[in-house]
Amino acid sequence: MPPARPLSAFRPHRRQLLLGACASLALGACSHAVTPTPGLPAGLRLIGEATLPHRLRFRETTVGGLSGLDYDPAQDLWVAVSDDPDGARFYTLRLPVTAERLGPPELLDVVHFDAPQRPDAEAIRFRPATSTLLWSTEGDVRHGVAPALHESTRAGRLLRSLALPPHFALDPAGQRGPRHNLGLEGLALTPDGTGAWAAMENALLQDGPAPTVQQAGGPCRFTLFDLASGRALAQRAYVPDAIPRAPKVPGLYADNGVSEILMLDAQRMLVLERSYAMGVGNTLRLYRVDLASGDDTLAVDALAPGRFRPLAKTLVADLSAWLGAGLARLDNTESLAWGPVLPAQADRPAQRTLVLLSDDNFNPAQVTQFVAFALTEPL
């Protein structure tokens, strides 16, 4: 979204007041390590958090709206995509992750995508086999721009746009297709690199309502694409929770939906649900799903109750448990990415790292926040 938008124009469910402060480091970034606290979610150890200053200028761009994150272990580099609709771009950076701390982010480069207008990029993944980038967009339904899944070179040149199944098509009558600002939000590469799952943030109009505080909404469609042919191969339906916390004043804005997905292995996936309630703040819940637990819905035009079996999900962590136990804030987190593997030590085996990133929406009341965890046991 444009950096110049007034505060009142920002999406209300992304709004969260900043808490705390820390000293400036590289590029004004800040970071700190944390002390382990008992009684927190099993399987995760919080390493630390790091932030970037609001409206940081870098190579004639304003850094913000970072909605997708991925790591290239071959080069020890990260990429973060911005959802600024007036300039689709991604940043290359270094993010030092050790067993003890998450260091300050160091921006290295910015690359502008050769892309359609108003793309609203929401997720990005390296494709090691071709050294290219996959990235998904929500589009802009109100202006007739549909969600999309693109593949581009690392120089930003658009190579192709994968064809979405017909149920994602925009409907001029507003009875079918994606809701505005609730399109393709999550993206995950399969472990063998041959496929990619693209996840909707919320239900298509024909599939059911958005969640409320009282009840869960309709299912989000997760679609598997074959990257050789570009065709959709399969699909699963995932039902997000009801909005976990009511807004401070009844009737004010609140929502919940899928903000990112990430493969644990060939059959299991992590799903991040991100909610917001005005006057209360964000809630982040991390779930695990087994893809064999749900029906293939690719050929189902409308997901009416009883016509499909949704994915069974297991709560891995309510990330709000870390507030006050190492995290100073919990903001609009939209990204999940595997980081470097921590080498084995005398007192512990090698551990995988998991890094989250929040989207500040170019809003001074929010923060660009990186959070790193180590996996202490299989999730």
C-alpha positions in Angstrom: 0.0 0.0 0.0 1.2 3.6 -0.7 3.6 5.0 2.0 1.7 8.3 1.9 -1.7 6.9 2.9 -3.0 8.6 6.1 -3.3 6.6 9.2 -7.1 6.5 9.0 -6.8 4.7 5.7 -4.9 1.7 6.8 -6.5 -1.7 7.2 -7.8 -1.6 10.8 -7.0 -5.3 11.5 -3.3 -4.7 10.9 -3.1 -2.0 13.6 -1.1 -2.6 16.8 0.6 -0.1 19.2 4.3 -0.5 19.6 5.6 -1.5 23.0 9.1 -0.8 24.4 12.2 0.5 22.7 15.8 -0.5 22.0 19.0 1.0 20.9 19.8 1.6 17.3 22.1 -0.7 15.5 22.9 -1.3 11.8 20.5 0.8 9.6 18.7 1.7 12.7 17.7 -1.9 13.4 17.5 -3.3 16.9 17.6 -6.8 18.3 17.8 -8.6 21.6 18.2 -12.1 22.9 15.8 -13.7 25.5 16.1 -15.8 28.6 14.2 -19.1 28.4 11.0 -19.2 30.5 9.3 -22.4 31.6 5.7 -23.2 30.8 5.7 -22.0 27.2 4.7 -24.0 24.1 6.6 -27.3 23.7 8.9 -27.7 20.8 9.8 -24.0 20.4 12.6 -22.0 22.1 12.4 -18.3 21.5 15.8 -17.0 20.3 15.1 -13.3 20.0 13.5 -10.5 18.0 14.8 -7.7 15.8 13.1 -4.7 14.3 13.6 -2.1 11.5 12.7 1.5 12.1 9.5 2.9 10.7 9.7 4.3 7.2 13.4 3.5 6.8 14.7 4.8 3.5 16.8 2.4 1.4 17.9 3.0 -2.2 15.1 5.4 -3.0 12.4 3.2 -1.4 10.5 3.3 1.9 11.0 -0.1 3.7 7.6 -1.3 4.9 4.7 -3.6 4.2 6.9 -6.7 4.4 4.5 -9.5 4.0 6.6 -12.5 2.9 9.9 -13.9 3.9 12.2 -16.7 2.7 15.8 -18.0 3.2 18.3 -19.2 0.7 20.8 -21.4 2.6 23.1 -21.7 -0.4 23.9 -18.0 -0.2 22.9 -17.4 3.5 20.6 -14.6 2.2 17.0 -13.7 3.0 14.3 -12.1 0.8 11.3 -10.1 2.0 8.6 -8.9 -0.3 6.7 -5.6 0.2 2.9 -5.4 -0.4 3.1 -1.8 -1.5 0.7 -1.8 -4.5 2.4 1.2 -6.1 5.8 -0.6 -6.4 6.0 -4.4 -6.2 9.5 -5.2 -4.9 11.5 -7.4 -2.6 14.5 -6.8 -0.4 17.6 -9.0 0.0 19.0 -9.0 3.4 21.2 -10.7 6.0 19.7 -11.8 9.2 22.2 -13.2 11.7 20.6 -16.2 13.6 22.6 -18.0 16.2 21.5 -20.3 19.1 21.7 -17.3 21.5 20.4 -14.3 19.6 18.8 -12.8 16.5 21.0 -10.1 15.2 20.0 -6.8 13.5 18.8 -7.1 9.9 21.1 -5.8 7.2 19.5 -4.7 4.0 21.7 -5.4 0.9 19.5 -4.7 -2.1 16.1 -4.0 -3.4 14.7 -5.4 -6.7 11.5 -4.1 -8.4 9.2 -6.8 -9.9 8.1 -6.4 -13.5 4.5 -7.0 -12.5 0.9 -6.0 -13.2 -0.5 -2.9 -11.5 -1.7 -3.1 -7.9 -0.3 -6.5 -7.1 -0.4 -6.4 -3.3 2.3 -9.1 -2.9 1.8 -11.3 0.1 4.3 -14.2 0.0 7.6 -15.1 -1.6 9.6 -18.4 -1.9 12.9 -19.3 -3.4 12.8 -22.0 -6.0 16.3 -23.6 -5.8 15.9 -25.8 -8.8 15.6 -22.8 -11.2 17.1 -20.0 -9.0 13.8 -18.1 -9.4 11.2 -16.6 -7.1 7.6 -17.6 -6.6 5.3 -14.9 -5.2 1.6 -14.6 -4.6 -0.6 -11.6 -4.6 -4.0 -10.6 -3.3 -4.7 -8.4 -6.2 -7.3 -5.6 -5.8 -10.8 -7.0 -6.0 -12.4 -3.6 -5.8 -10.5 -2.5 -8.9 -11.0 -5.7 -10.8 -7.6 -7.2 -10.2 -7.7 -10.9 -9.3 -5.3 -12.7 -7.0 -2.3 -14.3 -8.8 0.7 -16.6 -8.4 3.8 -15.4 -10.3 7.3 -16.7 -11.0 10.1 -14.2 -11.6 13.8 -14.1 -12.0 15.9 -12.7 -9.1 16.3 -9.6 -11.2 12.5 -9.1 -11.0 11.6 -10.1 -14.6 8.2 -11.8 -14.8 8.5 -15.3 -16.3 4.9 -16.5 -16.0 1.7 -16.3 -14.1 0.2 -19.6 -13.1 -3.4 -20.2 -14.1 -5.7 -20.4 -11.0 -8.7 -22.7 -10.8 -11.9 -21.2 -12.2 -13.5 -20.8 -8.7 -11.0 -18.0 -8.0 -12.3 -15.8 -10.9 -13.7 -12.4 -10.1 -17.5 -11.9 -10.3 -18.8 -8.5 -11.4 -21.9 -9.2 -9.4 -19.9 -9.8 -6.2 -21.5 -13.2 -5.5 -18.5 -15.4 -6.1 -14.7 -15.4 -6.0 -12.3 -13.9 -3.5 -13.2 -11.2 -1.0 -11.3 -7.9 -1.2 -8.0 -8.0 0.7 -8.5 -11.7 1.6 -7.0 -13.4 -1.4 -3.8 -15.5 -1.8 -1.9 -14.8 1.4 0.3 -17.9 2.0 2.7 -19.8 -0.1 4.8 -22.9 0.6 7.2 -24.9 -1.6 7.0 -28.7 -1.3 10.2 -30.3 0.1 11.1 -31.8 -3.2 10.7 -28.5 -5.0 8.3 -29.8 -7.6 5.2 -28.1 -6.3 3.9 -25.1 -4.4 0.8 -24.7 -2.1 -1.0 -21.4 -2.3 -3.3 -20.5 0.6 -6.3 -18.1 0.7 -6.5 -15.9 3.7 -10.3 -16.4 4.0 -13.2 -18.2 2.3 -14.3 -17.5 -1.3 -17.7 -15.8 -1.3 -19.4 -19.0 -2.6 -17.7 -21.1 0.1 -19.1 -19.4 3.2 -18.9 -16.3 5.5 -15.9 -14.7 7.1 -15.3 -15.7 10.8 -16.9 -13.8 13.6 -16.3 -13.8 17.3 -19.2 -16.3 17.7 -18.3 -18.8 15.0 -15.7 -20.0 12.5 -16.2 -18.8 8.9 -16.1 -20.7 5.7 -13.1 -22.7 4.6 -9.9 -21.3 3.0 -8.8 -23.2 -0.1 -5.1 -24.4 -0.2 -4.2 -25.3 -3.8 -1.2 -27.4 -4.9 0.4 -26.4 -8.2 2.8 -28.5 -10.3 5.7 -26.2 -11.1 6.7 -28.0 -14.2 3.4 -27.6 -16.0 2.0 -24.7 -13.9 -1.3 -26.6 -13.5 -3.3 -27.0 -10.3 -3.0 -30.6 -9.1 -5.0 -30.8 -5.9 -6.7 -28.7 -3.2 -7.6 -28.9 0.5 -10.0 -26.9 2.7 -8.9 -25.4 5.9 -11.3 -23.8 8.4 -9.8 -20.9 10.5 -11.0 -20.4 14.1 -13.6 -18.0 15.2 -12.1 -14.6 16.1 -10.4 -15.4 19.4 -10.9 -12.1 21.1 -13.7 -9.6 20.8 -13.0 -5.9 20.1 -12.8 -3.6 23.1 -16.1 -2.0 22.1 -18.8 -4.2 20.5 -19.3 -3.6 16.8 -15.7 -2.4 16.2 -13.6 -4.2 13.6 -12.2 -7.7 14.2 -11.1 -10.6 12.0 -9.1 -13.8 11.7 -7.6 -15.7 8.8 -4.6 -17.6 7.4 -1.6 -15.3 7.0 1.1 -17.9 6.0 1.8 -21.6 5.5 5.1 -23.6 5.6 5.8 -27.3 4.9 7.1 -29.4 7.8 7.7 -32.3 5.5 6.1 -33.8 2.4 2.8 -34.5 4.1 2.5 -32.0 7.0 2.1 -28.3 6.9 2.3 -25.4 9.5 -0.5 -22.8 9.2 -0.3 -19.4 10.9 -3.7 -17.8 11.8 -3.5 -14.1 12.5 -6.3 -12.2 14.1 -6.9 -8.6 15.1 -9.5 -7.0 17.3 -9.7 -3.2 17.6 -8.7 -2.0 21.0 -7.3 -5.4 21.9 -4.6 -6.2 19.4 -3.3 -9.3 17.5 -3.5 -13.0 18.3 -1.2 -15.5 16.5 -1.8 -19.2 16.5 0.4 -21.8 14.8 -1.3 -25.0 13.7 -0.1 -28.3 12.2 -2.2 -30.1 9.6 -1.7 -33.5 7.9 -2.7 -33.1 4.2 -4.1 -36.6 4.1 -6.8 -35.6 6.6 -8.8 -33.5 4.2 -10.6 -34.2 0.9 -9.5 -32.9 -2.5 -11.8 -29.9 -3.2 -10.3 -28.9 -6.5 -13.3 -30.0 -8.5 -15.8 -28.7 -6.0 -17.3 -25.4 -7.2 -18.8 -24.3 -3.8 -17.8 -25.8 -0.4 -21.2 -26.2 1.2 -21.2 -28.0 4.6 -21.3 -31.7 4.2 -19.8 -31.7 0.7 -16.2 -32.0 1.9 -14.0 -33.0 4.8 -11.7 -30.1 5.9 -8.2 -30.5 7.2 -7.9 -31.7 10.8 -5.6 -29.2 12.7 -3.6 -29.4 15.9 -2.5 -26.3 17.8 1.3 -26.1 18.0 1.6 -22.7 19.8 -0.4 -19.7 20.8 2.4 -17.1 20.2 0.8 -14.6 22.6 2.1 -16.8 25.4 5.5 -15.3 24.6 4.4 -11.8 25.5 6.2 -10.8 28.6 8.3 -14.0 28.3 10.8 -12.6 25.8 8.7 -10.7 23.4 7.9 -7.0 24.0 5.2 -6.9 21.3 3.1 -9.1 19.0 2.3 -7.4 15.8 0.8 -8.1 12.4 2.8 -11.3 11.6 2.4 -12.4 8.0 5.5 -14.5 7.3 6.9 -17.9 8.3 10.3 -19.2 7.0 12.8 -21.9 7.8 16.1 -20.3 8.7 19.6 -21.8 9.1 20.1 -25.1 11.0 21.9 -24.5 14.3 24.9 -26.8 14.6 24.9 -29.6 17.2 26.5 -28.8 20.5 27.6 -31.0 23.4 24.3 -30.4 25.2 21.9 -30.5 22.2 21.5 -31.9 18.7 21.3 -29.7 15.5 18.1 -27.6 15.5 16.0 -26.1 12.8 15.2 -22.4 13.1 11.8 -20.8 12.3 11.6 -17.0 11.6 8.5 -14.9 11.6 8.1 -11.3 10.2 5.4 -8.8 10.7 4.0 -6.3 8.2 3.9 -2.7 9.5 1.6 -1.5 6.6 3.6 1.7 6.5 1.7 2.6 9.7 3.6 4.4 12.5 1.5 2.5 15.1 3.0 -0.8 13.9 6.4 -2.4 13.6 8.5 -4.4 11.2 9.4 -7.3 13.6 11.5 -10.4 13.0 11.2 -13.2 15.6 13.3 -16.3 15.6 12.6 -19.7 17.3 14.6 -22.9 17.5 12.8 -26.2 17.2 13.8 -28.2 20.2 11.7 -31.2 19.3 9.6 -32.3 16.2 6.4 -30.2 15.8 
